[in-house]
Amino acid sequence: MEGWGPWALKASVWHVQPPIAVLESMVTIRIHLDSATTANGCLKVAPGSHRLGLIPSDKVIEQVGKHDVVYCETPAGGAVIMRPHIMHASENSVTPASRRVLHFEYSSFQLPDGIAWAAP
């Protein structure tokens, strides 16, 4: 489908990067079952980077260097709400503490024929 890609097959399920219009209509909610700290690799984000659109993978390191990074330390039961296309990552944990998260993505975008949110 034009404008959708790249496609990848992961664990027998097809995944695709949607066009920016779809991502801009989405919100991600991460509910923390465990506390997330810098010691156990909490999420870090580059605030405002979602306004840059889709960043080609070969330009991400360059863009990261242009942004301050914020560590999203979150207590158990807390939530992080973000745009799915904001530049984000987690560092390796330096402690044996787990960092379980329920990750939800919501969108009001009407998908075109041939694309579905989940396989039937």
MMTF fields as JSON, N, C-alpha, C and O atoms, coordinates in Angstrom:
{
  "mmtfVersion": "1.0.0",
  "mmtfProducer": "UNKNOWN",
  "numBonds": 479,
  "numAtoms": 480,
  "numGroups": 120,
  "numChains": 1,
  "numModels": 1,
  "chainsPerModel": [1],
  "groupsPerChain": [120],
  "chainIdList": ["A"],
  "bondAtomList": [4, 2, 8, 6, 12, 10, 16, 14, 20, 18, 24, 22, 28, 26, 32, 30, 36, 34, 40, 38, 44, 42, 48, 46, 52, 50, 56, 54, 60, 58, 64, 62, 68, 66, 72, 70, 76, 74, 80, 78, 84, 82, 88, 86, 92, 90, 96, 94, 100, 98, 104, 102, 108, 106, 112, 110, 116, 114, 120, 118, 124, 122, 128, 126, 132, 130, 136, 134, 140, 138, 144, 142, 148, 146, 152, 150, 156, 154, 160, 158, 164, 162, 168, 166, 172, 170, 176, 174, 180, 178, 184, 182, 188, 186, 192, 190, 196, 194, 200, 198, 204, 202, 208, 206, 212, 210, 216, 214, 220, 218, 224, 222, 228, 226, 232, 230, 236, 234, 240, 238, 244, 242, 248, 246, 252, 250, 256, 254, 260, 258, 264, 262, 268, 266, 272, 270, 276, 274, 280, 278, 284, 282, 288, 286, 292, 290, 296, 294, 300, 298, 304, 302, 308, 306, 312, 310, 316, 314, 320, 318, 324, 322, 328, 326, 332, 330, 336, 334, 340, 338, 344, 342, 348, 346, 352, 350, 356, 354, 360, 358, 364, 362, 368, 366, 372, 370, 376, 374, 380, 378, 384, 382, 388, 386, 392, 390, 396, 394, 400, 398, 404, 402, 408, 406, 412, 410, 416, 414, 420, 418, 424, 422, 428, 426, 432, 430, 436, 434, 440, 438, 444, 442, 448, 446, 452, 450, 456, 454, 460, 458, 464, 462, 468, 466, 472, 470, 476, 474],
  "bondOrderList": [1, 1, 1, 1, 1, 1, 1, 1, 1, 1, 1, 1, 1, 1, 1, 1, 1, 1, 1, 1, 1, 1, 1, 1, 1, 1, 1, 1, 1, 1, 1, 1, 1, 1, 1, 1, 1, 1, 1, 1, 1, 1, 1, 1, 1, 1, 1, 1, 1, 1, 1, 1, 1, 1, 1, 1, 1, 1, 1, 1, 1, 1, 1, 1, 1, 1, 1, 1, 1, 1, 1, 1, 1, 1, 1, 1, 1, 1, 1, 1, 1, 1, 1, 1, 1, 1, 1, 1, 1, 1, 1, 1, 1, 1, 1, 1, 1, 1, 1, 1, 1, 1, 1, 1, 1, 1, 1, 1, 1, 1, 1, 1, 1, 1, 1, 1, 1, 1, 1],
  "groupList": [{"groupName": "MET", "atomNameList": ["N", "CA", "C", "O"], "elementList": ["N", "C", "C", "O"], "formalChargeList": [0, 0, 0, 0], "bondAtomList": [1, 0, 2, 1, 3, 2], "bondOrderList": [1, 1, 2], "singleLetterCode": "M", "chemCompType": "L-PEPTIDE LINKING"}, {"groupName": "GLU", "atomNameList": ["N", "CA", "C", "O"], "elementList": ["N", "C", "C", "O"], "formalChargeList": [0, 0, 0, 0], "bondAtomList": [1, 0, 2, 1, 3, 2], "bondOrderList": [1, 1, 2], "singleLetterCode": "E", "chemCompType": "L-PEPTIDE LINKING"}, {"groupName": "GLY", "atomNameList": ["N", "CA", "C", "O"], "elementList": ["N", "C", "C", "O"], "formalChargeList": [0, 0, 0, 0], "bondAtomList": [1, 0, 2, 1, 3, 2], "bondOrderList": [1, 1, 2], "singleLetterCode": "G", "chemCompType": "PEPTIDE LINKING"}, {"groupName": "TRP", "atomNameList": ["N", "CA", "C", "O"], "elementList": ["N", "C", "C", "O"], "formalChargeList": [0, 0, 0, 0], "bondAtomList": [1, 0, 2, 1, 3, 2], "bondOrderList": [1, 1, 2], "singleLetterCode": "W", "chemCompType": "L-PEPTIDE LINKING"}, {"groupName": "PRO", "atomNameList": ["N", "CA", "C", "O"], "elementList": ["N", "C", "C", "O"], "formalChargeList": [0, 0, 0, 0], "bondAtomList": [1, 0, 2, 1, 3, 2], "bondOrderList": [1, 1, 2], "singleLetterCode": "P", "chemCompType": "L-PEPTIDE LINKING"}, {"groupName": "ALA", "atomNameList": ["N", "CA", "C", "O"], "elementList": ["N", "C", "C", "O"], "formalChargeList": [0, 0, 0, 0], "bondAtomList": [1, 0, 2, 1, 3, 2], "bondOrderList": [1, 1, 2], "singleLetterCode": "A", "chemCompType": "L-PEPTIDE LINKING"}, {"groupName": "LEU", "atomNameList": ["N", "CA", "C", "O"], "elementList": ["N", "C", "C", "O"], "formalChargeList": [0, 0, 0, 0], "bondAtomList": [1, 0, 2, 1, 3, 2], "bondOrderList": [1, 1, 2], "singleLetterCode": "L", "chemCompType": "L-PEPTIDE LINKING"}, {"groupName": "LYS", "atomNameList": ["N", "CA", "C", "O"], "elementList": ["N", "C", "C", "O"], "formalChargeList": [0, 0, 0, 0], "bondAtomList": [1, 0, 2, 1, 3, 2], "bondOrderList": [1, 1, 2], "singleLetterCode": "K", "chemCompType": "L-PEPTIDE LINKING"}, {"groupName": "SER", "atomNameList": ["N", "CA", "C", "O"], "elementList": ["N", "C", "C", "O"], "formalChargeList": [0, 0, 0, 0], "bondAtomList": [1, 0, 2, 1, 3, 2], "bondOrderList": [1, 1, 2], "singleLetterCode": "S", "chemCompType": "L-PEPTIDE LINKING"}, {"groupName": "VAL", "atomNameList": ["N", "CA", "C", "O"], "elementList": ["N", "C", "C", "O"], "formalChargeList": [0, 0, 0, 0], "bondAtomList": [1, 0, 2, 1, 3, 2], "bondOrderList": [1, 1, 2], "singleLetterCode": "V", "chemCompType": "L-PEPTIDE LINKING"}, {"groupName": "HIS", "atomNameList": ["N", "CA", "C", "O"], "elementList": ["N", "C", "C", "O"], "formalChargeList": [0, 0, 0, 0], "bondAtomList": [1, 0, 2, 1, 3, 2], "bondOrderList": [1, 1, 2], "singleLetterCode": "H", "chemCompType": "L-PEPTIDE LINKING"}, {"groupName": "GLN", "atomNameList": ["N", "CA", "C", "O"], "elementList": ["N", "C", "C", "O"], "formalChargeList": [0, 0, 0, 0], "bondAtomList": [1, 0, 2, 1, 3, 2], "bondOrderList": [1, 1, 2], "singleLetterCode": "Q", "chemCompType": "L-PEPTIDE LINKING"}, {"groupName": "ILE", "atomNameList": ["N", "CA", "C", "O"], "elementList": ["N", "C", "C", "O"], "formalChargeList": [0, 0, 0, 0], "bondAtomList": [1, 0, 2, 1, 3, 2], "bondOrderList": [1, 1, 2], "singleLetterCode": "I", "chemCompType": "L-PEPTIDE LINKING"}, {"groupName": "THR", "atomNameList": ["N", "CA", "C", "O"], "elementList": ["N", "C", "C", "O"], "formalChargeList": [0, 0, 0, 0], "bondAtomList": [1, 0, 2, 1, 3, 2], "bondOrderList": [1, 1, 2], "singleLetterCode": "T", "chemCompType": "L-PEPTIDE LINKING"}, {"groupName": "ARG", "atomNameList": ["N", "CA", "C", "O"], "elementList": ["N", "C", "C", "O"], "formalChargeList": [0, 0, 0, 0], "bondAtomList": [1, 0, 2, 1, 3, 2], "bondOrderList": [1, 1, 2], "singleLetterCode": "R", "chemCompType": "L-PEPTIDE LINKING"}, {"groupName": "ASP", "atomNameList": ["N", "CA", "C", "O"], "elementList": ["N", "C", "C", "O"], "formalChargeList": [0, 0, 0, 0], "bondAtomList": [1, 0, 2, 1, 3, 2], "bondOrderList": [1, 1, 2], "singleLetterCode": "D", "chemCompType": "L-PEPTIDE LINKING"}, {"groupName": "ASN", "atomNameList": ["N", "CA", "C", "O"], "elementList": ["N", "C", "C", "O"], "formalChargeList": [0, 0, 0, 0], "bondAtomList": [1, 0, 2, 1, 3, 2], "bondOrderList": [1, 1, 2], "singleLetterCode": "N", "chemCompType": "L-PEPTIDE LINKING"}, {"groupName": "CYS", "atomNameList": ["N", "CA", "C", "O"], "elementList": ["N", "C", "C", "O"], "formalChargeList": [0, 0, 0, 0], "bondAtomList": [1, 0, 2, 1, 3, 2], "bondOrderList": [1, 1, 2], "singleLetterCode": "C", "chemCompType": "L-PEPTIDE LINKING"}, {"groupName": "TYR", "atomNameList": ["N", "CA", "C", "O"], "elementList": ["N", "C", "C", "O"], "formalChargeList": [0, 0, 0, 0], "bondAtomList": [1, 0, 2, 1, 3, 2], "bondOrderList": [1, 1, 2], "singleLetterCode": "Y", "chemCompType": "L-PEPTIDE LINKING"}, {"groupName": "PHE", "atomNameList": ["N", "CA", "C", "O"], "elementList": ["N", "C", "C", "O"], "formalChargeList": [0, 0, 0, 0], "bondAtomList": [1, 0, 2, 1, 3, 2], "bondOrderList": [1, 1, 2], "singleLetterCode": "F", "chemCompType": "L-PEPTIDE LINKING"}],
  "groupTypeList": [0, 1, 2, 3, 2, 4, 3, 5, 6, 7, 5, 8, 9, 3, 10, 9, 11, 4, 4, 12, 5, 9, 6, 1, 8, 0, 9, 13, 12, 14, 12, 10, 6, 15, 8, 5, 13, 13, 5, 16, 2, 17, 6, 7, 9, 5, 4, 2, 8, 10, 14, 6, 2, 6, 12, 4, 8, 15, 7, 9, 12, 1, 11, 9, 2, 7, 10, 15, 9, 9, 18, 17, 1, 13, 4, 5, 2, 2, 5, 9, 12, 0, 14, 4, 10, 12, 0, 10, 5, 8, 1, 16, 8, 9, 13, 4, 5, 8, 14, 14, 9, 6, 10, 19, 1, 18, 8, 8, 19, 11, 6, 4, 15, 2, 12, 5, 3, 5, 5, 4],
  "groupIdList": [1, 2, 3, 4, 5, 6, 7, 8, 9, 10, 11, 12, 13, 14, 15, 16, 17, 18, 19, 20, 21, 22, 23, 24, 25, 26, 27, 28, 29, 30, 31, 32, 33, 34, 35, 36, 37, 38, 39, 40, 41, 42, 43, 44, 45, 46, 47, 48, 49, 50, 51, 52, 53, 54, 55, 56, 57, 58, 59, 60, 61, 62, 63, 64, 65, 66, 67, 68, 69, 70, 71, 72, 73, 74, 75, 76, 77, 78, 79, 80, 81, 82, 83, 84, 85, 86, 87, 88, 89, 90, 91, 92, 93, 94, 95, 96, 97, 98, 99, 100, 101, 102, 103, 104, 105, 106, 107, 108, 109, 110, 111, 112, 113, 114, 115, 116, 117, 118, 119, 120],
  "secStructList": [7, 6, 6, 7, 7, 7, 3, 3, 3, 3, 6, 6, 3, 3, 3, 3, 7, 7, 7, 2, 2, 2, 2, 2, 6, 3, 3, 3, 3, 3, 3, 3, 1, 1, 7, 5, 7, 6, 6, 6, 6, 7, 3, 3, 3, 7, 6, 6, 4, 4, 4, 4, 7, 7, 7, 7, 4, 4, 4, 2, 2, 2, 2, 2, 6, 6, 1, 7, 7, 3, 3, 7, 7, 5, 7, 6, 6, 7, 3, 3, 3, 3, 7, 6, 6, 1, 7, 3, 3, 3, 7, 7, 7, 1, 1, 1, 7, 7, 7, 7, 3, 3, 3, 3, 3, 3, 3, 7, 7, 7, 7, 7, 6, 6, 7, 7, 1, 1, 7, 7],
  "xCoordList": [0.859, 0.0, 0.911, 1.814, 0.666, 1.506, 1.504, 0.45, 2.699, 2.841, 2.966, 3.245, 2.764, 2.866, 4.121, 4.306, 4.982, 6.165, 7.311, 7.282, 8.294, 8.507, 7.623, 7.134, 7.438, 6.681, 7.653, 8.77, 7.232, 8.073, 7.187, 6.115, 7.637, 6.929, 7.636, 8.793, 6.92, 7.478, 6.56, 5.377, 7.103, 6.324, 5.043, 3.972, 5.167, 4.064, 2.971, 1.865, 3.259, 2.301, 2.942, 4.078, 2.228, 2.726, 2.638, 1.64, 3.692, 3.758, 4.159, 4.851, 3.709, 4.04, 4.174, 3.497, 5.053, 5.135, 4.108, 4.203, 3.126, 2.103, 2.61, 3.644, 1.89, 2.226, 2.103, 1.441, 2.729, 2.75, 1.336, 1.086, 0.418, -0.961, -1.602, -2.377, -1.289, -1.829, -1.179, -1.874, 0.14, 0.849, 0.415, 0.323, 0.151, -0.264, -1.665, -2.036, -2.436, -3.768, -3.747, -4.793, -2.568, -2.458, -1.922, -1.257, -2.229, -1.648, -1.259, -1.969, -0.138, 0.354, 0.232, 0.589, -0.272, -0.364, 0.389, 0.086, 1.365, 2.177, 1.866, 2.221, 1.207, 0.873, 1.919, 2.132, 2.564, 3.688, 3.221, 2.604, 3.524, 3.241, 4.345, 4.112, 5.532, 6.687, 7.208, 6.977, 7.896, 8.542, 9.586, 10.292, 9.682, 10.704, 11.627, 11.194, 12.895, 13.898, 15.054, 15.131, 15.942, 17.119, 17.954, 18.647, 17.901, 18.683, 18.158, 18.945, 16.836, 16.324, 15.888, 15.121, 16.365, 16.174, 14.842, 14.195, 14.418, 13.147, 13.19, 14.258, 12.022, 11.889, 12.55, 12.452, 13.218, 13.718, 13.185, 13.086, 12.842, 12.248, 12.964, 13.611, 12.836, 13.332, 12.106, 11.484, 11.749, 10.536, 10.493, 11.483, 9.322, 9.124, 9.547, 9.231, 10.255, 10.757, 9.629, 9.837, 8.455, 7.322, 6.887, 6.206, 7.268, 6.907, 7.796, 7.547, 8.83, 9.754, 9.253, 9.87, 8.153, 7.666, 8.427, 8.99, 8.445, 9.17, 10.634, 10.977, 11.483, 12.921, 13.548, 13.407, 14.239, 14.897, 15.891, 16.54, 16.001, 16.843, 18.283, 18.943, 18.787, 20.173, 20.351, 21.476, 19.254, 19.315, 18.961, 19.048, 18.559, 18.105, 19.216, 18.978, 20.418, 21.521, 21.802, 22.026, 21.79, 22.001, 20.925, 21.233, 19.662, 18.556, 18.59, 18.295, 18.946, 19.023, 20.005, 19.746, 21.111, 22.112, 21.633, 22.249, 20.547, 19.991, 18.914, 18.386, 18.58, 17.496, 17.975, 18.844, 17.389, 17.58, 16.78, 15.738, 17.274, 16.581, 16.0, 16.662, 14.78, 14.11, 13.884, 13.345, 14.297, 14.06, 12.691, 12.394, 11.873, 10.499, 10.444, 9.881, 11.034, 10.942, 9.482, 8.86, 8.945, 7.519, 7.302, 7.87, 6.484, 6.225, 5.305, 4.594, 5.324, 4.377, 2.962, 2.633, 2.135, 0.781, 0.685, -0.417, 1.815, 1.83, 1.722, 1.781, 1.563, 1.428, 2.25, 2.459, 2.702, 3.344, 2.454, 2.086, 2.107, 1.278, 2.122, 2.703, 2.187, 3.074, 2.556, 1.645, 3.125, 2.883, 3.785, 4.934, 3.292, 4.107, 5.352, 6.3, 5.372, 6.525, 7.502, 8.394, 7.344, 8.355, 9.626, 9.534, 10.78, 12.012, 12.088, 12.045, 12.201, 12.231, 13.083, 13.278, 13.577, 14.404, 14.494, 14.049, 15.076, 15.381, 16.827, 17.313, 17.503, 18.868, 18.833, 17.805, 19.943, 20.029, 19.892, 20.35, 19.257, 19.113, 20.45, 21.192, 20.747, 21.955, 21.58, 22.418, 20.325, 19.802, 18.879, 18.342, 18.677, 17.796, 16.296, 15.474, 15.926, 14.509, 13.81, 14.36, 12.604, 11.841, 11.192, 11.084, 10.767, 10.098, 8.95, 8.927, 8.013, 6.866, 5.936, 5.664, 5.462, 4.617, 3.491, 3.711, 2.291, 1.194, 1.216, 1.13, 1.328, 1.523, 0.284, -0.026, -0.427, -1.64, -1.455, -0.848, -1.975, -1.967, -3.39, -4.088, -3.805, -5.161, -5.09, -4.186, -6.07, -6.142, -7.593, -8.399, -7.907, -9.224, -9.125, -10.105, -7.955, -7.723, -8.529, -8.505, -9.236, -9.983, -9.023, -8.559, -8.724, -7.77, -8.349, -9.547, -7.476, -7.939, -8.199, -7.718, -8.957, -9.195, -7.853, -6.931, -7.757, -6.525, -5.611, -4.632, -5.909, -5.111, -6.041, -7.166, -5.564, -6.368, -5.48, -4.272, -6.074, -5.307, -4.779, -3.684, -5.52, -5.064, -5.583, -6.653, -4.825, -5.251, -6.494, -6.589, -7.443, -8.651, -8.343, -9.251],
  "yCoordList": [-1.166, 0.0, 1.236, 1.353, 2.131, 3.314, 4.166, 4.427, 4.597, 5.427, 4.647, 5.226, 3.345, 2.482, 1.636, 0.946, 1.686, 0.838, 1.456, 2.647, 0.69, -0.685, -1.676, -1.398, -2.834, -3.931, -4.912, -5.082, -5.563, -6.563, -7.65, -7.365, -8.88, -10.008, -10.351, -10.773, -10.164, -10.425, -11.386, -11.103, -12.526, -13.547, -13.896, -14.026, -14.043, -14.431, -13.368, -13.678, -12.132, -11.029, -9.93, -9.535, -9.435, -8.346, -7.016, -6.726, -6.216, -4.873, -3.918, -4.295, -2.679, -1.686, -0.317, -0.017, 0.505, 1.899, 2.67, 2.721, 3.273, 4.019, 5.396, 5.85, 6.058, 7.44, 8.359, 8.014, 9.498, 10.447, 10.878, 11.126, 10.973, 11.384, 10.415, 10.829, 9.149, 8.158, 8.345, 8.384, 8.459, 8.619, 9.879, 9.883, 10.938, 12.192, 12.098, 12.935, 11.093, 10.915, 9.933, 9.603, 9.476, 8.439, 8.996, 10.032, 8.283, 8.568, 7.225, 6.23, 7.218, 6.019, 6.234, 7.292, 5.229, 5.264, 4.059, 2.918, 4.32, 3.265, 3.25, 4.183, 2.199, 2.063, 1.163, 0.032, 1.672, 0.967, 0.044, 0.484, -1.237, -2.213, -2.211, -2.57, -1.81, -1.671, -0.247, 0.421, 0.208, 1.516, 1.486, 0.492, 2.565, 2.707, 3.837, 4.975, 3.514, 4.488, 4.482, 3.617, 5.441, 5.43, 4.18, 3.717, 3.623, 2.42, 1.187, 0.316, 1.098, -0.084, 0.232, -0.524, 1.321, 1.616, 2.229, 1.79, 3.245, 3.911, 4.522, 4.707, 4.822, 5.448, 6.817, 7.55, 7.157, 8.523, 9.036, 8.285, 10.315, 10.915, 12.209, 12.828, 12.604, 13.887, 14.772, 14.715, 15.602, 16.421, 17.25, 17.862, 17.252, 18.03, 17.323, 17.789, 16.206, 15.534, 14.971, 14.722, 14.768, 14.279, 15.309, 14.962, 16.549, 17.608, 17.587, 18.326, 16.743, 16.653, 15.713, 15.618, 15.025, 14.045, 12.745, 12.462, 11.954, 10.688, 10.95, 11.561, 10.49, 10.711, 9.45, 8.375, 9.558, 8.378, 7.795, 8.535, 6.479, 5.819, 6.31, 6.351, 6.684, 7.15, 8.587, 9.082, 9.256, 10.633, 10.717, 11.794, 9.593, 9.617, 10.084, 10.958, 9.526, 9.907, 11.402, 12.07, 11.916, 13.355, 14.173, 15.169, 13.757, 14.483, 14.376, 15.348, 13.206, 13.036, 14.046, 14.624, 14.26, 15.213, 16.648, 17.486, 16.947, 18.302, 18.534, 19.641, 17.51, 17.603, 17.256, 16.404, 17.933, 17.51, 16.226, 16.037, 15.358, 14.1, 14.173, 14.647, 13.713, 13.685, 12.225, 11.445, 11.868, 10.523, 10.508, 11.355, 9.544, 9.452, 8.465, 7.377, 8.854, 7.999, 7.987, 9.037, 6.783, 6.626, 5.602, 4.511, 5.937, 4.96, 3.847, 4.008, 2.723, 1.645, 2.21, 2.917, 1.908, 2.436, 3.753, 4.211, 4.369, 5.624, 5.377, 4.235, 6.455, 6.33, 7.4, 8.498, 7.054, 7.991, 8.057, 7.026, 9.267, 9.476, 10.241, 11.278, 9.716, 10.325, 10.059, 9.253, 10.722, 10.427, 9.25, 9.202, 8.304, 7.127, 7.424, 6.639, 8.527, 8.814, 9.817, 10.317, 10.113, 10.913, 10.052, 8.843, 10.653, 9.875, 9.39, 10.183, 8.066, 7.485, 6.217, 5.571, 5.887, 4.689, 4.392, 5.176, 3.253, 2.884, 2.418, 1.777, 2.741, 2.26, 0.905, 0.508, 0.199, -1.081, -0.882, 0.115, -1.841, -1.819, -2.152, -3.007, -1.469, -1.784, -2.409, -2.535, -2.792, -3.417, -4.564, -4.541, -5.559, -6.666, -6.341, -7.223, -5.125, -4.751, -4.828, -4.395, -5.378, -5.446, -4.095, -3.238, -3.93, -2.694, -3.037, -2.616, -3.794, -4.229, -3.053, -2.214, -3.034, -1.932, -2.497, -3.395, -1.967, -2.221, -1.073, 0.092, -1.393, -0.395, -0.399, -1.408, 0.74, 0.872, 1.983, 3.012, 1.777, 2.82, 3.02, 2.059, 4.274, 4.63, 5.561, 6.388, 5.403, 6.268, 6.409, 5.492, 7.57, 7.789, 7.751, 8.024, 7.418, 7.423, 6.316, 5.171, 6.645, 5.659, 4.99, 5.62, 3.718, 3.006, 2.723, 2.481, 2.756, 2.438, 0.935, 0.135, 0.564, -0.853, -1.555, -1.02, -2.753, -3.537, -3.39, -4.127, -2.449, -2.247, -2.427, -1.928, -3.152, -3.371, -3.198, -3.422, -2.799, -2.621, -3.941, -3.984, -4.991, -6.306, -7.359, -7.206, -8.422, -9.504, -10.188, -10.343, -10.595, -11.258, -12.626, -13.317],
  "zCoordList": [0.0, 0.0, 0.0, 0.829, -0.919, -1.066, 0.204, 0.783, 0.632, 1.821, 3.112, 4.162, 3.05, 4.224, 4.094, 3.092, 5.1, 5.055, 5.807, 6.113, 6.102, 5.664, 6.422, 7.517, 5.805, 6.385, 7.017, 6.529, 8.107, 8.764, 9.36, 9.894, 9.267, 9.87, 11.176, 11.175, 12.305, 13.632, 14.354, 14.54, 14.765, 15.48, 14.715, 15.307, 13.411, 12.521, 12.396, 11.954, 12.775, 12.662, 11.827, 12.09, 10.825, 9.995, 10.74, 11.4, 10.626, 11.201, 10.08, 9.135, 10.21, 9.196, 9.851, 10.834, 9.295, 9.728, 8.912, 7.686, 9.582, 8.837, 8.435, 8.928, 7.547, 7.186, 8.408, 9.387, 8.341, 9.454, 9.85, 11.03, 8.908, 9.246, 10.231, 11.093, 10.111, 11.046, 12.417, 13.432, 12.449, 13.721, 14.456, 15.684, 13.717, 14.354, 14.968, 15.79, 14.577, 15.155, 16.332, 16.891, 16.696, 17.728, 19.04, 19.076, 20.11, 21.416, 22.034, 21.889, 22.713, 23.399, 24.897, 25.416, 25.58, 27.043, 27.58, 27.232, 28.423, 29.043, 30.54, 31.26, 30.999, 32.42, 33.061, 32.626, 34.092, 34.72, 35.835, 36.805, 35.687, 36.731, 37.786, 38.941, 37.385, 38.279, 38.16, 37.152, 39.166, 39.067, 37.97, 37.799, 37.235, 36.196, 36.614, 36.798, 36.762, 37.19, 36.2, 35.327, 36.339, 35.473, 35.722, 34.816, 36.932, 37.246, 36.509, 36.137, 36.291, 35.594, 34.156, 33.56, 33.616, 32.2, 31.838, 30.887, 32.588, 32.27, 30.869, 30.285, 30.355, 29.051, 29.064, 30.048, 27.977, 27.798, 26.472, 25.501, 26.433, 25.242, 24.893, 25.738, 23.634, 23.148, 22.932, 21.872, 23.941, 23.832, 22.551, 22.148, 21.926, 20.708, 19.435, 18.341, 19.553, 18.356, 17.493, 16.306, 18.053, 17.259, 16.217, 15.251, 16.403, 15.44, 14.194, 13.241, 14.199, 13.065, 11.974, 10.912, 12.218, 11.254, 11.398, 12.456, 10.34, 10.365, 10.07, 9.058, 10.949, 10.805, 10.229, 10.813, 9.091, 8.525, 9.535, 10.273, 9.56, 10.569, 10.53, 11.569, 9.353, 9.276, 9.792, 9.853, 10.161, 10.684, 12.166, 12.756, 12.782, 14.17, 15.11, 15.944, 14.998, 15.89, 15.781, 16.79, 14.576, 14.358, 15.066, 15.721, 14.937, 15.563, 17.084, 17.779, 17.604, 19.058, 19.64, 20.696, 18.971, 19.438, 19.48, 20.14, 18.79, 18.747, 19.8, 19.906, 20.579, 21.557, 22.963, 23.153, 23.932, 25.317, 25.496, 24.868, 26.35, 26.628, 28.03, 28.954, 28.192, 29.487, 29.87, 29.086, 31.068, 31.59, 32.269, 33.112, 31.892, 32.405, 33.565, 33.441, 34.695, 35.875, 36.313, 36.469, 36.509, 36.76, 37.864, 37.811, 38.871, 39.934, 39.448, 38.457, 40.15, 39.849, 39.933, 40.885, 38.956, 38.895, 38.144, 37.843, 37.836, 37.093, 35.6, 35.143, 34.842, 33.391, 32.679, 33.194, 31.503, 30.584, 29.36, 28.797, 28.947, 27.764, 26.758, 27.081, 25.523, 24.522, 23.118, 22.926, 22.162, 20.753, 20.382, 20.821, 19.584, 19.297, 18.472, 18.493, 17.756, 16.907, 17.534, 16.848, 18.823, 19.504, 19.605, 19.812, 19.463, 19.612, 21.052, 21.992, 21.211, 22.54, 22.544, 21.515, 23.718, 23.89, 25.374, 26.213, 25.678, 27.056, 27.105, 26.173, 28.182, 28.36, 29.043, 29.594, 29.01, 29.7, 31.198, 31.754, 31.834, 33.29, 33.941, 33.458, 35.042, 35.807, 37.151, 38.044, 37.279, 38.482, 38.075, 36.967, 38.927, 38.554, 38.647, 38.4, 38.99, 39.111, 37.759, 36.746, 37.744, 36.49, 36.204, 37.081, 34.963, 34.539, 33.602, 32.446, 34.11, 33.302, 33.018, 33.876, 31.769, 31.307, 30.443, 29.631, 30.626, 29.687, 28.692, 29.08, 27.432, 26.38, 25.485, 24.852, 25.433, 24.631, 23.611, 23.909, 22.412, 21.397, 20.888, 20.562, 20.824, 20.402, 19.198, 19.078, 18.31, 17.138, 16.683, 16.84, 16.119, 15.518, 13.994, 13.3, 13.478, 12.031, 11.359, 11.811, 10.294, 9.517, 8.545, 7.594, 8.78, 7.939, 6.557, 6.415, 5.52, 4.165, 4.019, 4.821, 2.997, 2.713, 2.546, 1.931, 3.099, 3.0, 4.199, 4.316, 5.1, 6.318, 7.499, 7.494, 8.527, 9.734, 10.95, 10.879, 12.066, 13.295, 13.83, 14.39, 13.671, 14.14, 13.185, 12.596, 13.034, 12.137, 12.732, 13.95, 11.88, 12.377, 12.965, 13.428]
}
